[in-house]
Amino acid sequence: MPEDTSRIFILLIAIVIIISAIYCIFLKISRTIAERSAKGRPDSYSRPQNPRYVDLSECYRRQHLLTKTEYIFYGVLKKKCDSANLLICPKVRLEDFIRVTAKERMKYRGYIKSRHVDFLICDSSLHILAAIELDDPSHNSEQAKRTDYFKNRLYAAIGLPLFRIRTGQNYGVKIDKLISQITPK
């Protein structure tokens, strides 16, 4: 009997030690989370802070809509489109003007949901006449070639002319040709 009592006593001490160790670990993790949250850096242990209480100016920064190259192209395009009474919509998400009709909607939506077109050319009623992709040297990578191939097929499938213009070309000549192809004679 005394032997059983000493075993139970040892077992109780072991349980108390294990519970104390778990509590200390939990306390350490809680302090770490609190410290990181106080610095405004959410981590994998904590929920993201409520945006109402976070200084969003530390999380986001406004940037230009167009790159320098796109803006140079836009300047030439704007002059030509203004004289032809056409409107330009830059950086439009594909989902904003292409509707997925396939039964596997989510699968096919995934192909277009995070992509955009550089420029859409519209008439004065905002009917889309053409799309323009400004291709810089980054379009030479294998991934970019696959994406371009998909976009070429997509625009053909929806019956919207897609014009690819390489950076550094004579933009005026390319745009004149494009406008002559999409406007009535």
Secondary structure as a PSIPRED ss2 file (coil, helix, strand):
# PSIPRED VFORMAT (PSIPRED V4.0)

   1 M C   1.000  0.000  0.000
   2 P H   0.000  1.000  0.000
   3 E H   0.000  1.000  0.000
   4 D H   0.000  1.000  0.000
   5 T H   0.000  1.000  0.000
   6 S H   0.000  1.000  0.000
   7 R H   0.000  1.000  0.000
   8 I H   0.000  1.000  0.000
   9 F H   0.000  1.000  0.000
  10 I H   0.000  1.000  0.000
  11 L H   0.000  1.000  0.000
  12 L H   0.000  1.000  0.000
  13 I H   0.000  1.000  0.000
  14 A H   0.000  1.000  0.000
  15 I H   0.000  1.000  0.000
  16 V H   0.000  1.000  0.000
  17 I H   0.000  1.000  0.000
  18 I H   0.000  1.000  0.000
  19 I H   0.000  1.000  0.000
  20 S H   0.000  1.000  0.000
  21 A H   0.000  1.000  0.000
  22 I H   0.000  1.000  0.000
  23 Y H   0.000  1.000  0.000
  24 C H   0.000  1.000  0.000
  25 I H   0.000  1.000  0.000
  26 F H   0.000  1.000  0.000
  27 L H   0.000  1.000  0.000
  28 K H   0.000  1.000  0.000
  29 I H   0.000  1.000  0.000
  30 S H   0.000  1.000  0.000
  31 R H   0.000  1.000  0.000
  32 T H   0.000  1.000  0.000
  33 I H   0.000  1.000  0.000
  34 A H   0.000  1.000  0.000
  35 E H   0.000  1.000  0.000
  36 R H   0.000  1.000  0.000
  37 S H   0.000  1.000  0.000
  38 A H   0.000  1.000  0.000
  39 K C   1.000  0.000  0.000
  40 G C   1.000  0.000  0.000
  41 R C   1.000  0.000  0.000
  42 P C   1.000  0.000  0.000
  43 D C   1.000  0.000  0.000
  44 S C   1.000  0.000  0.000
  45 Y C   1.000  0.000  0.000
  46 S C   1.000  0.000  0.000
  47 R C   1.000  0.000  0.000
  48 P C   1.000  0.000  0.000
  49 Q C   1.000  0.000  0.000
  50 N C   1.000  0.000  0.000
  51 P H   0.000  1.000  0.000
  52 R H   0.000  1.000  0.000
  53 Y H   0.000  1.000  0.000
  54 V C   1.000  0.000  0.000
  55 D C   1.000  0.000  0.000
  56 L H   0.000  1.000  0.000
  57 S H   0.000  1.000  0.000
  58 E H   0.000  1.000  0.000
  59 C C   1.000  0.000  0.000
  60 Y C   1.000  0.000  0.000
  61 R C   1.000  0.000  0.000
  62 R C   1.000  0.000  0.000
  63 Q C   1.000  0.000  0.000
  64 H C   1.000  0.000  0.000
  65 L C   1.000  0.000  0.000
  66 L C   1.000  0.000  0.000
  67 T C   1.000  0.000  0.000
  68 K H   0.000  1.000  0.000
  69 T H   0.000  1.000  0.000
  70 E H   0.000  1.000  0.000
  71 Y H   0.000  1.000  0.000
  72 I H   0.000  1.000  0.000
  73 F H   0.000  1.000  0.000
  74 Y H   0.000  1.000  0.000
  75 G H   0.000  1.000  0.000
  76 V H   0.000  1.000  0.000
  77 L H   0.000  1.000  0.000
  78 K H   0.000  1.000  0.000
  79 K H   0.000  1.000  0.000
  80 K H   0.000  1.000  0.000
  81 C H   0.000  1.000  0.000
  82 D H   0.000  1.000  0.000
  83 S H   0.000  1.000  0.000
  84 A C   1.000  0.000  0.000
  85 N C   1.000  0.000  0.000
  86 L C   1.000  0.000  0.000
  87 L E   0.000  0.000  1.000
  88 I E   0.000  0.000  1.000
  89 C E   0.000  0.000  1.000
  90 P E   0.000  0.000  1.000
  91 K E   0.000  0.000  1.000
  92 V E   0.000  0.000  1.000
  93 R E   0.000  0.000  1.000
  94 L H   0.000  1.000  0.000
  95 E H   0.000  1.000  0.000
  96 D H   0.000  1.000  0.000
  97 F C   1.000  0.000  0.000
  98 I C   1.000  0.000  0.000
  99 R C   1.000  0.000  0.000
 100 V C   1.000  0.000  0.000
 101 T C   1.000  0.000  0.000
 102 A C   1.000  0.000  0.000
 103 K C   1.000  0.000  0.000
 104 E C   1.000  0.000  0.000
 105 R H   0.000  1.000  0.000
 106 M H   0.000  1.000  0.000
 107 K H   0.000  1.000  0.000
 108 Y H   0.000  1.000  0.000
 109 R H   0.000  1.000  0.000
 110 G H   0.000  1.000  0.000
 111 Y H   0.000  1.000  0.000
 112 I H   0.000  1.000  0.000
 113 K C   1.000  0.000  0.000
 114 S C   1.000  0.000  0.000
 115 R C   1.000  0.000  0.000
 116 H E   0.000  0.000  1.000
 117 V E   0.000  0.000  1.000
 118 D E   0.000  0.000  1.000
 119 F E   0.000  0.000  1.000
 120 L E   0.000  0.000  1.000
 121 I E   0.000  0.000  1.000
 122 C E   0.000  0.000  1.000
 123 D C   1.000  0.000  0.000
 124 S C   1.000  0.000  0.000
 125 S C   1.000  0.000  0.000
 126 L C   1.000  0.000  0.000
 127 H C   1.000  0.000  0.000
 128 I E   0.000  0.000  1.000
 129 L E   0.000  0.000  1.000
 130 A E   0.000  0.000  1.000
 131 A E   0.000  0.000  1.000
 132 I E   0.000  0.000  1.000
 133 E E   0.000  0.000  1.000
 134 L E   0.000  0.000  1.000
 135 D E   0.000  0.000  1.000
 136 D C   1.000  0.000  0.000
 137 P H   0.000  1.000  0.000
 138 S H   0.000  1.000  0.000
 139 H H   0.000  1.000  0.000
 140 N H   0.000  1.000  0.000
 141 S C   1.000  0.000  0.000
 142 E H   0.000  1.000  0.000
 143 Q H   0.000  1.000  0.000
 144 A H   0.000  1.000  0.000
 145 K H   0.000  1.000  0.000
 146 R H   0.000  1.000  0.000
 147 T H   0.000  1.000  0.000
 148 D H   0.000  1.000  0.000
 149 Y H   0.000  1.000  0.000
 150 F H   0.000  1.000  0.000
 151 K H   0.000  1.000  0.000
 152 N H   0.000  1.000  0.000
 153 R H   0.000  1.000  0.000
 154 L H   0.000  1.000  0.000
 155 Y H   0.000  1.000  0.000
 156 A H   0.000  1.000  0.000
 157 A H   0.000  1.000  0.000
 158 I H   0.000  1.000  0.000
 159 G C   1.000  0.000  0.000
 160 L C   1.000  0.000  0.000
 161 P C   1.000  0.000  0.000
 162 L E   0.000  0.000  1.000
 163 F E   0.000  0.000  1.000
 164 R E   0.000  0.000  1.000
 165 I E   0.000  0.000  1.000
 166 R E   0.000  0.000  1.000
 167 T C   1.000  0.000  0.000
 168 G C   1.000  0.000  0.000
 169 Q C   1.000  0.000  0.000
 170 N C   1.000  0.000  0.000
 171 Y H   0.000  1.000  0.000
 172 G H   0.000  1.000  0.000
 173 V H   0.000  1.000  0.000
 174 K H   0.000  1.000  0.000
 175 I H   0.000  1.000  0.000
 176 D H   0.000  1.000  0.000
 177 K H   0.000  1.000  0.000
 178 L H   0.000  1.000  0.000
 179 I H   0.000  1.000  0.000
 180 S H   0.000  1.000  0.000
 181 Q H   0.000  1.000  0.000
 182 I H   0.000  1.000  0.000
 183 T C   1.000  0.000  0.000
 184 P C   1.000  0.000  0.000
 185 K C   1.000  0.000  0.000
